[in-house]
Amino acid sequence: MPSKQPPLWRRAVAELLGTCLLVAIVVGSGIAAQQLSPNDVGLQLLQNSTATVLGLTVLILVFGPVSGAHFNPVVSLVDWVLGRRNGAGLALAELGTYVAAQTVGAVSGSVLANAMFEVGTSISVKDRATTGHVLGEVVATSGLILLIFALAATKRGVLAAPAVGAYIGAAYWFTSSTSFANPAVTVGRIFSDTFAGIAPASVPGFVVAQVVGAAVGLGLLLILFPAAANAADDVVLPHPSGTAGP
C-alpha cells in the first residue's frame, strides 16, 4: 500500500527550502572559492564540489522524510512517470507543485548567496553551451536518475543522502559540464554572475540535455530493475506510514 505522505503544502515548502539552500550552497561556495583562490580554478572547483557534496547530503537527510528531497524537476518527472503504472509516486498536480517550488527555490538560493557575499544579483555571462557540456549533462543526469531510483527499487533509500552526494561530487569532476543535472538549479544559477553561474543562452541546451538524460536513466532503470515503479513513493528517502501527519 502507498505510505502516508505529509500534505502537499508541507512537501512544497520542503522542496522550496531544500532547493533554495542547495543553490545557495553551490553558488555561495563558488563565490567563496573564487575569493579565496582567485588564481587557481582547479582549487576553486575542489572547494565548490566539496561544499556541495556535504551540503547536499545534509539537505537530503533533513528534507527527505517530508518531501522525498527531490530538489530537481527531472527526478520529480521520472517519479510521476514511474508511478503511472500502479498509482504510486507523484500525481500530476503534485508534479506541477514540486517543479514550481523547486524553480522558485533555486532562484531564491542564488539571490540569497549573492546577498550573503554582497556581490549583487546580476545575470551571468558565463557561456557553457558547447557540445561537450551538453553531452556531459546527459551523462550526469542519466547516472543520477539511475542511482536514485535503483536505490528505491532495491529498498536502499536510506543510502540516498551519502550516495547522491558522492555521485554529484564525482560528477563535478568527470563531466565536462560540472554536473548541473537539474533544470531548476540551472535556471537558478542564471542569477549569479560568479564562478557557478550560467548564461541564459546556455540554459535551453542544458535543460534539454537533462531531460534527455532523465529519459536515458529511466530506460536503463527499467531494463535493470523492472519493478522500480513499485518504489515510486520512496524517492528519494522512504516515507514510513504515519510520518509527519497533516
N, C-alpha and C positions, 0 to 999 in steps of 0.2 A: 504494500500500500504506500502511496506517496506520504512522505513525512510532513508533519505540520510545519508551516512556514510562518514567519512573522508577517504582519500586514505589509502591503506594498509600499505604503508611505515610509515605513521604517526602513525597508530594504532600499528604497530610493535615496533616503538620507545617507545610508551607509555607503552606497555606490558613489554618491556625490562627494562625500567627505574623503572616502578612500582614494578616489581618482584625483581629487584636489591635492591631497598630501603626496600621492605618488609623483605627480608632475612637479610639485614644489620640491621634492627630493631630487628629481632628475635635473631640473633647471637650477635649483639653488646650489647643488653640489657642483654643477658645471660652472656656475659663476665663481664659486669659491675656488675651484681648481684653476680657473683662468687667472684669478687674482694671486693665488699662492705660487703658481708655477707658470708664469707668463711666457717663458721661452721653451717649454717642454710639452709638446702636445701629447706625447705618449704618457707622460706622468699625469697630465690632465685627464686623459681617458681612464687611467687606472683609478684615480681618485673618484671620478664620476661613477664608474661602474661599481666600485666597492660600496659607495654610499647607496646606490640603487639596489644592490643585492641585499644589503642589510635592511634597508628601509622597506622594500617590497615584502620581504619575509615577515617583518613585524606587522605590516598592514594587513596581510592575509590572515594572520593569527587573530588580529583584533576584529576585523570586519567579516571574516569568513562565516562565523556562526549566524550572522544576521542576514546577509545578502548573498553569500557564496563567494564574495570578494572577486567578482568578475573584473571590474575596473577596465573593461575592454569590450567594445561593441561586437567584435567578431567572436569572442568567447560566448557572449550572450546570444548571438545569432546562431551559432552552432548548437548551443543548448536548446534553443527553440526548435531548430530543425530536427534534432535527435528526438526530442520529446513528442513530436507529432505522431510517432509510431504507436505510443501507448498512453498518451495523455499526461506524460510526466514533463519535467522541465518548465520553462517559462511559457506562459500564454502570450499571444500576440500583443495584447495591451501592455503586459508586463515588459516585453521586449522593448517596446517603444519608450516606456518609462525609464528603463535601465539605460538605454542609449542616450536619452536626453539628459539624465542625471550625470552620466559619465562625461558627456561633452561639456556641460556647464562646469562640472568639477575640474576638468582638465584646463579649461581657460582660466578659471579662478586660481588654479595652482600656479600657473605662470605669473599671473598678476601678483600673487602672494610672494613668490620667490623674488620677483623684481623689487617689490616693496621692501622686503627684508634686507636686501643688499643695496637699496637706494640707487638702482641703476635706471629706473624709469621703464615703463612699459612701452615697447615700440615693436613694430612689425619686423620680423627677422629678414635679413637679406642673404642668409646662408643657403646657397643653392646646393641641393643634394640629388637633383634629377638626372642621374646617369643610368645607363643600362645595368651596370654592376650594382648600384644601390637598389634598383627595383628588384633585381634577382635576389639580392640579399634579404629584402623584405619578404619575398615569397618563401625563402628558406626559413627565415626566423619565425614567421607566423605559422607555417605548417608544422614545424617542430613544437612550437608552444601548444598548439591545439592538440596534437597527438599526445603530448605529455600530460596535459591537464585531464583530458577525457580518458586516457588509458589508466591513470591513477584512480579515477572514479569508477571505471568499469571493473577494476580488479580490487575494489574496496580498500585502496590505499590512500584515500583522500587526505588522511591525517599527515601525509608526507608532502602535501601540495606546497605548503609555505617554503620549506627549505629547497624542495625540488624546483619549483618555479623560479625562486630567487637565484638558484645556482645556474639554471638554464639561461635566464636573461643575462646574468653576469658573464657567462661564457660567450653568449651570442654577441655581446658588445664587441668582443674581440675576433670571433671567427666569421662574422658577416661584415661586408663592406659598408653596410648602412648603419652599423652600430645598433641594430635590432630595436627599431621603434615597435614594430609588431602590434600596433594598436592604433586604430583610426582616431579615437578620442585624444590620446596623448599626442598624436601627430598634429591634430588641429590646435591643441593647447600650446604646443611648442612654437607655433607661428608667432605668438605674442611675447617673445623674448629674443631680442637681437643679441644673443650671447652664445657661449660655447655649445649649448644644447638646442639652439634654435633651428628652424627650418623655414625657408622662404615659401610664401604662399604658392608660387608657381610649381614647387616640387611636391606639394601635398596631394594633388589628384593622382599622380603616378604612384605615390606611396600607398594611398588608400586602396586603389585598385589592386596593387600587388598584395596588400594584406588580405583583401577579400579572396583573391585567387589562392593565396597561401592557406587561408582557412578552409577553402574547398579541397585543396590537396590534402591537408591534415585530416579532414573529415573522411575523405576517401580511404586514406591509409588506416585510419581508425576502424572503419567498418570492415576492411579486409582482415586486419589483425585481431580485432575484438568485436565480432558480430553482435554481441549482446550489449554493446555500450549504451544503447538507448535506454536500457533499464535503469541506468545510474544517472540520468539527466538531473534528478533532484539533488544529487550530491556533488555538484560542481560549484565552486572549487573545493569547498570543505563540506563534509556531510552535515546534514541538518537532522539531529535526533528528534524523534517525536516528542513534542511538548516544549521544544526550545523557544524561548522568547515569545510568550503569548501576546495577544493583542493589547 
